[in-house]
Amino acid sequence: MNDYTLDVRATNEANLHQGWDVHRLTLEFEVTARDEYPAKAPFLASGSLWASDLPGPERWIGSLHLSAGPFMLQPFKTRFTLETAVTDLMLRGLEKARAGGDLTLRAYLVLTGLRETQRWPAAADNEIIRIPHLAWSDQIARLSGEDT
């Protein structure tokens, strides 16, 4: 995403955190400020997460929100984490659809500058998140209590 003076990129890092039938999925992103945003400007990020490249209407996974408060924008890459809830049923559907391949997700993101509210949104776009087969399989196995 390259809106205004922000450059946001999805990483391929995802983590599943076990719950009771509903689990927490965290995704990592990087943002870089360019030009006119002051260093340490506070930003919020939110959005929605979709399964990419899957047929049918069952592609929406959930809303994304920050795991921990605003992040501070820097003139270098700053990481932030977004999370959503996924059910056992969703995970089974994703496993069936990916059929042993990489898991491809799409995050529709909105970034809001808390000091620059007249420029809302500061950035809005979508990012493809490609989680390699082995990394995702390890997460599923860990969630299932299997040895990897």
C-alpha positions as CSV (number, residue, x, y, z in Angstrom):
1,M,0.0,0.0,0.0
2,N,1.4,3.4,-0.9
3,D,-1.0,6.2,0.0
4,Y,0.1,9.7,1.0
5,T,3.4,9.1,2.6
6,L,3.1,5.6,4.1
7,D,4.4,2.3,2.8
8,V,2.8,-0.8,4.3
9,R,3.7,-4.3,3.5
10,A,2.4,-7.6,4.8
11,T,4.9,-10.2,6.0
12,N,4.2,-13.9,5.8
13,E,4.3,-14.3,9.6
14,A,1.1,-15.7,11.1
15,N,0.6,-17.2,14.5
16,L,-2.4,-19.2,15.9
17,H,-3.0,-18.9,19.6
18,Q,-5.2,-21.7,21.1
19,G,-8.6,-21.0,22.5
20,W,-11.7,-23.1,23.2
21,D,-13.1,-23.6,19.7
22,V,-12.2,-20.0,18.8
23,H,-8.6,-19.1,18.3
24,R,-6.6,-15.9,17.9
25,L,-4.8,-15.4,14.5
26,T,-2.1,-12.8,14.5
27,L,-0.5,-11.3,11.4
28,E,2.5,-9.1,11.1
29,F,2.9,-6.0,9.0
30,E,5.6,-3.4,8.4
31,V,5.0,0.3,7.8
32,T,7.5,3.0,6.8
33,A,6.9,6.7,6.9
34,R,8.1,8.9,4.1
35,D,8.1,12.7,3.5
36,E,5.9,14.7,5.8
37,Y,4.8,12.5,8.7
38,P,6.7,13.3,11.9
39,A,8.6,10.6,13.7
40,K,6.8,8.9,16.5
41,A,3.4,9.9,15.2
42,P,0.7,7.6,16.7
43,F,-1.3,5.5,14.2
44,L,-4.1,3.0,14.4
45,A,-4.7,0.1,11.9
46,S,-7.8,-2.0,11.3
47,G,-9.4,-3.8,8.5
48,S,-10.9,-7.1,7.4
49,L,-9.3,-10.5,6.5
50,W,-10.4,-12.6,3.6
51,A,-9.3,-16.0,2.2
52,S,-7.8,-15.2,-1.2
53,D,-8.2,-17.4,-4.3
54,L,-11.1,-19.4,-2.9
55,P,-14.4,-19.9,-4.7
56,G,-17.7,-19.0,-3.1
57,P,-18.9,-16.5,-0.5
58,E,-17.3,-18.1,2.5
59,R,-14.1,-16.1,2.0
60,W,-14.6,-13.5,4.8
61,I,-12.6,-14.5,7.9
62,G,-13.1,-11.6,10.3
63,S,-12.3,-8.1,11.3
64,L,-8.7,-7.1,12.0
65,H,-7.6,-4.9,14.9
66,L,-4.4,-4.0,16.6
67,S,-3.2,-6.4,19.2
68,A,-1.9,-3.6,21.4
69,G,-2.8,0.1,21.1
70,P,-1.5,2.6,18.6
71,F,2.0,2.1,17.1
72,M,4.4,4.9,16.6
73,L,5.3,5.8,13.0
74,Q,9.1,6.0,12.3
75,P,11.2,7.0,9.3
76,F,12.3,3.3,9.1
77,K,10.3,0.1,9.1
78,T,8.1,-0.4,12.1
79,R,6.2,-3.6,12.8
80,F,2.7,-3.9,14.0
81,T,0.4,-6.9,14.7
82,L,-3.2,-7.2,13.7
83,E,-5.4,-10.0,15.0
84,T,-8.7,-11.7,14.4
85,A,-10.6,-14.7,15.8
86,V,-10.9,-17.9,13.8
87,T,-13.1,-20.9,14.6
88,D,-12.3,-24.5,14.3
89,L,-14.9,-24.7,11.5
90,M,-13.0,-21.8,9.6
91,L,-9.7,-23.6,10.1
92,R,-11.1,-26.8,8.7
93,G,-12.4,-24.9,5.7
94,L,-9.1,-23.2,5.1
95,E,-7.3,-26.5,5.3
96,K,-9.6,-28.1,2.9
97,A,-9.3,-25.2,0.4
98,R,-5.6,-24.8,0.5
99,A,-5.2,-28.6,-0.2
100,G,-1.7,-28.8,1.2
101,G,-0.4,-25.7,-0.5
102,D,0.4,-22.2,0.8
103,L,-2.3,-20.3,2.5
104,T,-3.1,-17.0,0.8
105,L,-5.0,-14.3,2.7
106,R,-6.0,-10.8,1.7
107,A,-6.1,-8.0,4.3
108,Y,-8.1,-4.9,3.5
109,L,-6.4,-2.3,5.7
110,V,-7.1,1.3,6.9
111,L,-4.5,3.3,8.7
112,T,-5.5,6.3,10.7
113,G,-3.1,9.0,11.9
114,L,-4.1,10.2,15.3
115,R,-2.4,13.6,14.8
116,E,-3.5,13.9,11.2
117,T,-7.2,13.2,11.4
118,Q,-8.1,15.6,8.6
119,R,-6.3,13.2,6.3
120,W,-8.4,10.2,7.2
121,P,-7.7,7.5,6.2
122,A,-4.0,8.1,6.0
123,A,-3.8,4.9,3.9
124,A,-6.2,2.3,2.7
125,D,-5.5,-0.6,0.4
126,N,-5.2,-4.4,0.5
127,E,-2.2,-6.6,1.1
128,I,-1.7,-10.3,0.1
129,I,-0.4,-12.5,2.8
130,R,1.1,-15.7,1.6
131,I,1.9,-18.1,4.4
132,P,4.2,-21.0,3.3
133,H,2.7,-24.5,3.5
134,L,5.3,-25.6,6.1
135,A,4.8,-22.6,8.4
136,W,1.0,-22.9,8.3
137,S,1.1,-26.7,8.8
138,D,3.3,-26.2,11.9
139,Q,0.7,-23.7,13.3
140,I,-2.1,-26.1,12.7
141,A,-0.2,-29.1,14.2
142,R,0.7,-27.0,17.3
143,L,-2.9,-26.0,17.7
144,S,-4.0,-29.6,17.4
145,G,-1.4,-30.7,20.0
146,E,0.5,-32.8,17.4
147,D,4.3,-33.1,17.4
148,T,5.8,-31.2,14.4
